[in-house]
Amino acid sequence: MVAVSRFVEFSVTAETFATGTSTDSEGKGSRGFSRGTDLGPGDDSFTITKDVNDQLQITINSVGPNVITLSSGTDLDPRFVARDIEFRIHQLPAASSSDDLKFAQCNWRNGNNGVAPVGSNSENSFILYTGKLGNNGTNNFVSVDNPGTGRDARGDLGWGAQSTQAGNDYGGAWTGSLEVSGTYGGQFDDHYTLQISDKETVQEPTAVGSPTYNVSNLTTGGLYHDTSQTDTTYQIVIDTTNGSTMGAGSTNVPQMSWTSTPVTDNGGPIEILYPEAWYDIGSLGLRLKFDDAVFGNADQFQVVCSGATSVSQTPGTATYIWDSWLGDSSKAFNISPKLTSTASPNQIGTRGVTASWEATGSITEGETYEISCRGPQPLTEPVTQLNFGNVTVSTNSAVKTVWFEIIAGAVSMATVKFSLQSDGTFQHHDQGDNDTEFHFGTAGAGQPAPGSGPTANNQEEFPVDSVSTGRILATDIDLDTPPNYLFATKQDLAVVNSADNAEDISNYAGGLVSDFIWLAIRLGANETGANSTINYRMFFDFS
């Protein structure tokens, strides 16, 4: 297997956003979507050919139609394709003035999440969500159509048939408003759900018998939405007929099915395609994530879920918990339920988002509110060279920002490292004479920095200041001790020949995207010449 990889450049001043934008009231309601339902067994990589099948026509909440052109490649990873669809929509000119497009999100999902139709051939799917919450007279949904250019990609991506659903308006009785604030510091787009409760609604997993797969490798998440029973127990059963390990490709990996009692929320089988990915269990909010390990046939696990508790209380007294698509949850970080603060914004997640609640009416246990977050968007993709511009001796260059990603030929990446392969035509690097230095810094979803947020759980993945102008300067990465908004820095990269001596770069959840890398050059006092070049290099393992 050959891994196809590339670098992607981002602006150091790229903006991030957080919103509860809605056709109802901020934070209220749910998103509409279009889910492709035409994929079958084995459909877990996709070939997009330039000028042949590389376009989709998208209409979201009556905004459009807009035609997007996708990145081309052979056997592309579906998670890359989903991210690419997001980026193309966000880059549409109309996205600058339309939250419907600006906050649209596309996910590759394994598991139906309660979305019809449910069937053995429709579990793997792309789902494209609206950027706003609410119903808008049943118009807040997504339509994926033929672009009319002879370059239709729908059939290859499973959108030859689609299930669409408009968002729902808020169904609770609270008449107040939720105000979203803060600065989102996440690497990727994410979507938070808040639930009014004074406790977590999903408990830790337990093993049934003595399974081959150790229960300590299983993580539970999500927000359980049923309040009709005190507790509901889910029993998950593994089937290894097609394979006992994740990452081997669709039709070659384990499957799982589940039953629940006393509330019936049975489902499956669905494939467990990837380690460290979230899987929807039923339609009531439970999610599971599996570390990479071998399963045994008929391994069984139980998870107890409890409905949200509390009583109808006023804002400022009621408390809430939260979860997100990427798993940035109160449960994961052992954060106690937070007050629905009216005096000042309170924490949502660990990446800088906050919200405050209008001091009016009462909020009922189990009610949910939603917030969409948008990470930085690419500047150049792929990028094969970085131009640091004209640099005066004894000064620093501008800072460049990239991430590294595998787009095909692998399902996971590990031991990711970065190095200076050659100092090229520079004459005064490591010469002991007011040397030229090659600065380096990193942070991201895999190794976030602690930041300076309001809680001990704060994480910085893509640092931006309060007005979104960027704060990574060359002086932030010109020491070996990082500032609190970067995970690691190196004043001067040495030329190295092996991964053992390269700089560690993490990647989120074993996925195919590295953390961000910030680079700059300080030109030594004795350096002369023009158009000098250097080579950077990545080291990584993949499977």
C-alpha positions as CSV (number, residue, x, y, z in Angstrom):
1,M,0.0,0.0,0.0
2,V,1.4,3.4,-1.0
3,A,0.3,6.4,1.2
4,V,-0.5,9.5,-0.8
5,S,0.4,12.6,1.3
6,R,0.7,16.3,1.0
7,F,1.2,19.5,3.0
8,V,-1.5,22.1,3.3
9,E,-0.8,25.8,4.1
10,F,-2.9,28.0,6.3
11,S,-2.7,31.7,7.0
12,V,-1.2,32.4,10.4
13,T,-4.0,34.9,10.8
14,A,-6.8,32.5,9.7
15,E,-10.1,33.1,11.5
16,T,-12.1,30.6,13.6
17,F,-15.7,31.0,14.5
18,A,-18.3,29.8,17.0
19,T,-22.1,30.3,16.6
20,G,-25.5,29.1,17.6
21,T,-27.0,30.7,14.5
22,S,-30.5,29.6,14.0
23,T,-33.7,30.3,12.1
24,D,-35.4,30.1,15.5
25,S,-33.3,31.6,18.3
26,E,-29.5,31.3,18.9
27,G,-28.5,27.8,20.1
28,K,-32.1,26.6,19.7
29,G,-33.2,23.8,17.4
30,S,-31.3,21.2,15.3
31,R,-29.6,21.1,12.0
32,G,-31.1,19.8,8.7
33,F,-29.1,17.5,6.5
34,S,-28.7,15.4,3.4
35,R,-27.4,11.9,3.9
36,G,-26.2,9.8,0.9
37,T,-27.8,6.4,1.1
38,D,-26.4,4.7,-2.0
39,L,-23.2,3.2,-0.7
40,G,-22.7,-0.6,-0.3
41,P,-20.3,-3.0,1.4
42,G,-16.7,-2.1,0.6
43,D,-17.4,1.5,-0.2
44,D,-14.8,3.2,2.1
45,S,-12.5,4.8,-0.4
46,F,-13.4,7.1,-3.4
47,T,-11.8,7.9,-6.7
48,I,-12.4,11.5,-7.8
49,T,-11.1,12.3,-11.3
50,K,-10.5,15.9,-12.4
51,D,-13.0,17.2,-14.9
52,V,-14.9,13.8,-14.8
53,N,-16.6,13.3,-11.5
54,D,-15.4,16.2,-9.3
55,Q,-18.4,18.4,-8.8
56,L,-21.5,18.6,-6.7
57,Q,-24.3,21.2,-6.7
58,I,-25.3,22.2,-3.2
59,T,-28.3,24.1,-1.9
60,I,-28.6,24.8,1.9
61,N,-31.7,26.4,3.4
62,S,-32.6,27.8,0.0
63,V,-29.1,29.4,-0.4
64,G,-27.9,28.3,-3.8
65,P,-27.6,26.4,-5.9
66,N,-23.8,26.5,-5.7
67,V,-21.4,24.2,-7.6
68,I,-18.3,23.0,-5.7
69,T,-15.2,21.3,-7.3
70,L,-13.6,18.6,-5.2
71,S,-10.0,17.6,-4.9
72,S,-9.1,14.7,-7.2
73,G,-7.3,11.5,-6.4
74,T,-7.5,7.7,-6.4
75,D,-8.9,5.7,-3.4
76,L,-9.3,8.8,-1.3
77,D,-10.0,8.4,2.4
78,P,-13.6,9.2,3.2
79,R,-12.6,11.4,6.1
80,F,-10.5,13.5,3.7
81,V,-13.4,13.7,1.2
82,A,-15.8,14.9,3.9
83,R,-13.3,17.6,5.1
84,D,-12.7,18.6,1.4
85,I,-16.5,19.1,0.9
86,E,-16.6,21.3,4.0
87,F,-13.7,23.4,2.8
88,R,-15.1,23.9,-0.7
89,I,-18.5,25.0,0.7
90,H,-16.8,27.4,3.1
91,Q,-14.7,28.9,0.2
92,L,-17.8,29.8,-1.8
93,P,-18.1,33.6,-2.2
94,A,-21.6,33.4,-0.7
95,A,-20.3,31.8,2.5
96,S,-18.9,35.2,3.7
97,S,-22.4,36.5,4.1
98,S,-24.4,33.3,4.6
99,D,-24.2,31.3,7.9
100,D,-26.0,28.5,6.1
101,L,-22.8,27.9,4.1
102,K,-20.3,29.4,6.5
103,F,-21.0,26.8,9.2
104,A,-22.1,23.8,7.0
105,Q,-20.4,20.6,8.1
106,C,-19.8,17.3,6.3
107,N,-19.1,14.1,8.3
108,W,-18.2,10.6,7.2
109,R,-20.4,8.5,9.6
110,N,-20.4,4.8,10.3
111,G,-23.7,4.2,12.1
112,N,-27.0,5.6,11.2
113,N,-27.4,8.0,14.2
114,G,-31.2,7.4,14.0
115,V,-31.3,8.7,10.4
116,A,-33.5,6.7,8.0
117,P,-33.1,4.5,6.1
118,V,-31.4,2.0,8.3
119,G,-30.0,-1.0,6.5
120,S,-26.9,-3.1,6.1
121,N,-25.9,-1.3,2.9
122,S,-26.5,2.3,4.1
123,E,-24.5,2.6,7.3
124,N,-21.4,4.0,5.7
125,S,-22.4,7.5,4.4
126,F,-21.5,11.1,4.0
127,I,-23.9,13.5,5.8
128,L,-23.9,17.2,5.0
129,Y,-25.4,19.4,7.6
130,T,-26.9,22.9,7.4
131,G,-25.0,25.8,8.9
132,K,-28.1,27.0,10.8
133,L,-30.3,25.4,13.4
134,G,-34.1,25.4,13.1
135,N,-36.8,24.5,10.6
136,N,-37.4,27.7,8.6
137,G,-40.8,26.5,7.3
138,T,-39.3,23.1,6.4
139,N,-36.7,24.8,4.2
140,N,-33.6,24.3,6.4
141,F,-32.3,21.2,4.7
142,V,-29.5,20.3,2.3
143,S,-30.0,19.3,-1.4
144,V,-27.1,17.6,-3.2
145,D,-27.9,17.7,-6.9
146,N,-26.4,17.2,-10.4
147,P,-24.1,20.1,-11.2
148,G,-25.2,20.0,-14.9
149,T,-21.6,20.1,-16.1
150,G,-21.0,16.5,-17.0
151,R,-18.8,16.2,-13.9
152,D,-21.4,14.8,-11.4
153,A,-19.8,13.1,-8.3
154,R,-23.0,12.1,-6.6
155,G,-23.1,8.5,-7.7
156,D,-19.5,7.8,-6.6
157,L,-20.0,9.4,-3.2
158,G,-23.3,7.7,-2.4
159,W,-25.5,10.7,-3.1
160,G,-27.1,9.0,-6.1
161,A,-29.9,8.5,-3.5
162,Q,-30.3,10.7,-0.5
163,S,-32.3,11.1,2.7
164,T,-33.0,14.7,3.5
165,Q,-34.5,16.2,6.7
166,A,-35.1,19.8,7.7
167,G,-33.9,21.0,11.0
168,N,-36.3,21.2,13.9
169,D,-37.3,24.2,15.8
170,Y,-36.7,24.3,19.6
171,G,-39.4,22.3,21.3
172,G,-38.8,23.4,24.9
173,A,-40.7,26.0,27.0
174,W,-37.8,28.3,27.8
175,T,-38.4,31.7,26.2
176,G,-34.9,33.2,26.9
177,S,-32.0,33.5,24.6
178,L,-28.6,31.8,24.6
179,E,-25.6,34.0,23.6
180,V,-22.5,32.3,22.2
181,S,-19.2,34.0,22.8
182,G,-15.5,33.3,23.2
183,T,-12.8,32.4,20.6
184,Y,-12.8,28.9,19.2
185,G,-9.2,27.5,19.3
186,G,-9.9,24.2,17.6
187,Q,-8.0,22.7,14.7
188,F,-11.1,21.2,13.0
189,D,-14.8,22.1,12.6
190,D,-16.9,20.7,15.5
191,H,-20.4,20.8,16.7
192,Y,-21.4,20.9,20.4
193,T,-24.6,19.8,22.1
194,L,-25.5,21.1,25.5
195,Q,-27.9,19.2,27.8
196,I,-29.6,20.5,30.9
197,S,-28.7,18.0,33.6
198,D,-27.0,17.8,37.0
199,K,-25.1,14.7,36.1
200,E,-23.6,12.8,33.1
201,T,-26.2,10.7,31.3
202,V,-23.8,8.1,29.9
203,Q,-21.8,5.8,32.3
204,E,-18.6,3.8,31.9
205,P,-18.6,0.5,30.0
206,T,-18.3,-2.9,31.7
207,A,-17.3,-6.2,30.3
208,V,-19.7,-9.2,30.1
209,G,-17.7,-12.3,30.9
210,S,-14.1,-12.3,29.8
211,P,-13.9,-10.7,26.4
212,T,-10.7,-10.8,24.3
213,Y,-11.0,-7.1,23.8
214,N,-10.1,-5.4,27.1
215,V,-12.9,-3.1,28.2
216,S,-10.4,-0.5,29.2
217,N,-9.9,0.1,25.5
218,L,-13.5,1.1,25.1
219,T,-14.6,4.8,25.7
220,T,-18.2,5.9,26.1
221,G,-19.6,9.3,25.2
222,G,-22.6,11.2,24.0
223,L,-25.7,12.6,25.7
224,Y,-28.6,10.2,26.5
225,H,-31.9,11.8,25.5
226,D,-34.6,9.5,26.9
227,T,-36.1,10.4,30.3
228,S,-38.8,7.8,30.4
229,Q,-36.9,5.3,32.6
230,T,-34.4,5.7,35.4
231,D,-31.7,3.6,33.6
232,T,-31.4,1.9,30.2
233,T,-28.8,-0.8,29.7
234,Y,-27.2,-1.3,26.3
235,Q,-25.5,-4.7,25.5
236,I,-23.0,-4.5,22.6
237,V,-22.0,-7.8,20.9
238,I,-19.0,-8.1,18.6
239,D,-19.0,-10.3,15.4
240,T,-15.5,-11.0,14.0
241,T,-16.7,-13.1,11.0
242,N,-15.3,-10.6,8.6
243,G,-12.2,-9.7,10.7
244,S,-11.0,-9.2,14.2
245,T,-9.1,-5.8,13.8
246,M,-10.0,-2.4,12.7
247,G,-8.4,-0.6,9.8
248,A,-8.5,-3.5,7.3
249,G,-11.2,-1.9,5.1
250,S,-14.9,-2.3,4.8
251,T,-16.1,-6.0,4.7
252,N,-12.8,-7.0,6.5
253,V,-13.4,-5.5,9.9
254,P,-15.4,-6.4,13.0
255,Q,-19.1,-5.6,13.3
256,M,-21.2,-4.8,16.3
257,S,-24.9,-5.0,17.1
258,W,-26.7,-4.0,20.3
259,T,-29.9,-4.4,22.3
260,S,-31.2,-2.2,25.1
261,T,-33.7,-2.6,27.9
262,P,-36.1,-1.4,29.2
263,V,-36.1,1.3,26.5
264,T,-35.8,-0.4,23.1
265,D,-33.1,1.2,21.0
266,N,-31.7,-1.9,19.2
267,G,-29.5,-1.7,16.1
268,G,-26.7,-3.1,14.0
269,P,-24.8,-4.7,12.6
270,I,-22.4,-1.8,11.7
271,E,-18.8,-2.1,10.9
272,I,-16.1,-0.8,13.3
273,L,-13.9,0.7,10.5
274,Y,-11.4,2.8,12.4
275,P,-9.9,2.9,15.8
276,E,-10.3,6.2,17.8
277,A,-13.5,7.1,15.8
278,W,-16.9,7.7,17.4
279,Y,-19.7,5.3,16.6
280,D,-23.4,6.0,17.2
281,I,-25.2,3.4,19.2
282,G,-28.9,3.6,18.5
283,S,-30.8,6.9,18.2
284,L,-30.9,8.1,21.8
285,G,-27.4,9.6,22.0
286,L,-25.0,6.9,23.2
287,R,-21.6,6.8,21.4
288,L,-18.6,4.5,21.6
289,K,-14.9,4.8,20.7
290,F,-12.5,1.9,20.4
291,D,-8.7,1.9,20.9
292,D,-6.8,-0.3,18.4
293,A,-6.7,-3.8,19.7
294,V,-7.9,-7.3,18.7
295,F,-11.5,-8.3,19.2
296,G,-12.8,-11.8,20.0
297,N,-15.9,-13.2,18.4
298,A,-19.0,-12.6,20.6
299,D,-17.1,-10.2,22.9
300,Q,-19.8,-8.4,24.9
301,F,-20.0,-5.1,26.8
302,Q,-22.6,-3.2,28.7
303,V,-23.3,0.5,29.1
304,V,-25.8,2.0,31.4
305,C,-27.5,5.3,30.3
306,S,-29.6,7.5,32.6
307,G,-32.0,10.3,31.6
308,A,-31.0,13.8,32.5
309,T,-32.0,14.8,36.0
310,S,-32.6,18.1,37.8
311,V,-35.9,19.9,38.0
312,S,-37.2,22.8,36.0
313,Q,-35.0,25.7,37.2
314,T,-34.2,29.2,36.3
315,P,-31.1,30.2,34.4
316,G,-28.3,30.8,36.9
317,T,-29.5,27.7,38.9
318,A,-29.9,25.0,36.3
319,T,-26.8,23.2,35.2
320,Y,-25.7,21.6,31.9
321,I,-23.2,19.1,30.5
322,W,-22.0,18.9,26.9
323,D,-20.6,16.6,24.1
324,S,-19.2,17.3,20.7
325,W,-18.8,15.5,17.4
326,L,-15.1,15.2,18.1
327,G,-15.6,14.1,21.7
328,D,-14.7,17.4,23.4
329,S,-17.1,16.6,26.3
330,S,-17.6,17.4,29.9
331,K,-17.4,13.6,30.6
332,A,-14.1,13.1,28.8
333,F,-12.4,15.8,30.9
334,N,-14.3,15.0,34.1
335,I,-15.8,18.5,34.3
336,S,-18.7,18.8,36.7
337,P,-22.0,20.2,35.3
338,K,-21.7,23.9,34.7
339,L,-24.2,26.7,35.8
340,T,-26.3,28.3,33.1
341,S,-24.6,31.5,33.9
342,T,-26.4,34.8,33.4
343,A,-23.9,37.2,34.9
344,S,-20.9,36.1,32.7
345,P,-20.3,33.5,30.0
346,N,-19.5,30.0,31.1
347,Q,-17.5,27.2,29.5
348,I,-18.6,25.2,26.5
349,G,-15.9,22.6,25.7
350,T,-12.2,23.1,26.3
351,R,-11.3,25.2,23.3
352,G,-12.4,28.7,24.2
353,V,-16.1,28.7,23.5
354,T,-18.4,30.2,26.1
355,A,-22.1,31.0,26.4
356,S,-24.4,33.0,28.7
357,W,-28.2,32.5,29.4
358,E,-30.8,35.2,29.5
359,A,-32.2,35.5,33.0
360,T,-35.8,34.7,32.3
361,G,-38.2,31.7,32.6
362,S,-37.3,28.2,33.6
363,I,-35.2,25.5,31.8
364,T,-36.3,21.9,32.0
365,E,-34.0,18.9,32.5
366,G,-33.0,17.1,29.2
367,E,-33.5,20.1,27.0
368,T,-30.6,20.5,24.5
369,Y,-28.9,23.5,22.7
370,E,-26.4,23.4,19.9
371,I,-23.3,25.4,18.9
372,S,-21.3,25.0,15.6
373,C,-17.6,25.8,15.5
374,R,-15.5,26.4,12.4
375,G,-11.7,25.9,12.4
376,P,-9.2,27.6,10.1
377,Q,-9.6,27.2,6.4
378,P,-6.7,26.3,4.0
379,L,-4.7,29.0,2.1
380,T,-2.9,26.7,-0.4
381,E,-3.5,23.0,-0.9
382,P,-1.4,21.1,-1.7
383,V,1.7,23.2,-1.1
384,T,5.1,22.0,-2.2
385,Q,7.2,25.1,-1.3
386,L,7.0,27.9,1.2
387,N,8.2,31.4,0.2
388,F,9.4,33.3,3.3
389,G,9.9,36.4,1.2
390,N,12.7,38.9,1.5
391,V,14.5,38.7,4.8
392,T,17.0,41.2,6.1
393,V,20.1,39.9,8.0
394,S,19.7,39.6,11.8
395,T,15.9,39.7,11.5
396,N,13.1,37.1,11.3
397,S,11.0,36.2,8.4
398,A,7.3,36.0,8.3
399,V,5.8,32.9,9.9
400,K,4.3,30.1,7.8
401,T,1.8,27.6,9.0
402,V,1.1,24.1,7.5
403,W,-0.3,20.7,8.4
404,F,0.7,17.3,6.9
405,E,-2.0,14.9,5.8
406,I,-2.4,11.5,4.2
407,I,-5.3,11.5,1.7
408,A,-5.2,8.0,0.4
409,G,-3.5,4.6,0.9
410,A,-3.8,4.5,4.7
411,V,-6.4,4.5,7.5
412,S,-4.2,5.6,10.4
413,M,-0.9,7.4,11.1
414,A,1.5,7.2,14.0
415,T,5.0,8.4,15.1
416,V,4.7,11.6,13.2
417,K,7.9,13.7,13.1
418,F,9.3,16.8,11.4
419,S,12.8,17.8,10.6
420,L,15.2,19.9,8.5
421,Q,16.5,17.6,5.8
422,S,19.0,20.1,4.3
423,D,20.0,23.7,5.0
424,G,20.6,23.9,1.3
425,T,22.3,27.1,0.0
426,F,22.4,28.8,3.4
427,Q,26.1,29.3,4.3
428,H,25.8,30.2,8.0
429,H,23.6,27.7,9.7
430,D,25.3,26.0,12.7
431,Q,28.6,27.8,11.9
432,G,29.0,29.6,15.3
433,D,29.0,33.1,13.7
434,N,25.7,34.8,14.4
435,D,24.1,31.8,12.8
436,T,21.0,31.6,10.6
437,E,18.3,29.8,12.5
438,F,15.3,27.8,11.4
439,H,12.5,28.2,14.0
440,F,9.8,25.6,14.6
441,G,6.6,25.3,16.7
442,T,3.7,23.0,16.9
443,A,0.3,22.5,18.5
444,G,-3.0,20.9,17.5
445,A,-5.7,18.5,18.3
446,G,-3.2,15.7,19.0
447,Q,-1.0,17.7,21.4
448,P,-2.9,20.9,22.4
449,A,-1.2,23.6,24.4
450,P,-2.6,24.5,27.8
451,G,-3.4,28.1,26.7
452,S,-4.5,30.7,29.1
453,G,-8.3,30.0,29.2
454,P,-10.6,30.2,32.2
455,T,-10.3,26.5,33.3
456,A,-7.5,24.0,33.9
457,N,-8.9,22.0,31.0
458,N,-8.3,24.7,28.4
459,Q,-6.7,23.5,25.1
460,E,-5.1,25.6,22.3
461,E,-5.0,23.8,19.0
462,F,-4.9,26.8,16.6
463,P,-4.0,29.9,18.6
464,V,-5.7,33.2,17.6
465,D,-6.1,36.3,19.6
466,S,-9.4,37.9,20.7
467,V,-9.9,39.7,17.4
468,S,-8.8,36.8,15.3
469,T,-5.7,38.5,13.9
470,G,-3.3,35.7,14.8
471,R,-0.6,35.7,17.5
472,I,2.1,33.3,16.3
473,L,5.0,35.5,15.5
474,A,8.6,34.5,14.8
475,T,9.5,35.6,18.4
476,D,7.0,32.9,19.7
477,I,9.1,30.1,18.2
478,D,12.6,31.4,18.6
479,L,13.2,29.7,21.9
480,D,13.2,26.0,23.0
481,T,10.6,26.8,25.7
482,P,7.2,27.3,24.2
483,P,4.7,30.0,25.2
484,N,1.5,28.6,26.8
485,Y,-0.4,28.7,23.5
486,L,2.1,26.3,21.7
487,F,2.8,22.7,22.6
488,A,6.5,22.7,21.6
489,T,9.0,25.0,19.9
490,K,12.6,24.7,18.7
491,Q,14.8,27.8,18.3
492,D,16.9,26.2,15.6
493,L,16.2,22.9,13.7
494,A,19.3,20.9,13.1
495,V,19.8,18.9,9.9
496,V,19.0,15.3,10.8
497,N,19.0,12.0,8.9
498,S,16.7,9.9,11.0
499,A,13.4,10.1,12.7
500,D,15.0,9.5,16.1
501,N,16.4,13.0,16.0
502,A,13.4,14.7,14.4
503,E,10.8,16.8,16.3
504,D,7.7,15.1,17.5
505,I,4.4,16.1,15.8
506,S,1.2,14.6,17.0
507,N,-2.0,13.8,15.1
508,Y,-5.5,13.7,16.5
509,A,-6.9,10.2,17.4
510,G,-4.4,8.3,15.2
511,G,-6.0,10.0,12.2
512,L,-4.4,11.1,8.9
513,V,-3.8,14.8,9.7
514,S,-0.9,16.1,11.7
515,D,-1.0,18.9,14.2
516,F,-0.1,22.4,12.9
517,I,3.5,23.3,12.2
518,W,4.7,26.9,12.4
519,L,8.0,27.8,10.7
520,A,10.2,30.9,10.3
521,I,13.8,31.8,9.5
522,R,16.2,34.2,11.3
523,L,18.8,35.3,8.8
524,G,22.3,35.3,10.3
525,A,24.4,38.5,10.3
526,N,26.9,37.0,7.9
527,E,24.5,35.4,5.5
528,T,24.8,36.6,1.9
529,G,23.1,35.7,-1.4
530,A,19.6,35.5,-2.7
531,N,17.0,32.8,-3.4
532,S,18.4,30.5,-0.8
533,T,16.5,27.2,-0.3
534,I,16.2,24.5,2.3
535,N,14.3,21.2,2.5
536,Y,12.0,20.1,5.3
537,R,11.0,16.4,5.8
538,M,8.2,14.4,7.5
539,F,8.7,11.0,9.1
540,F,5.6,8.9,9.9
541,D,4.3,5.3,10.2
542,F,1.1,4.4,8.6
543,S,-1.2,1.4,8.2
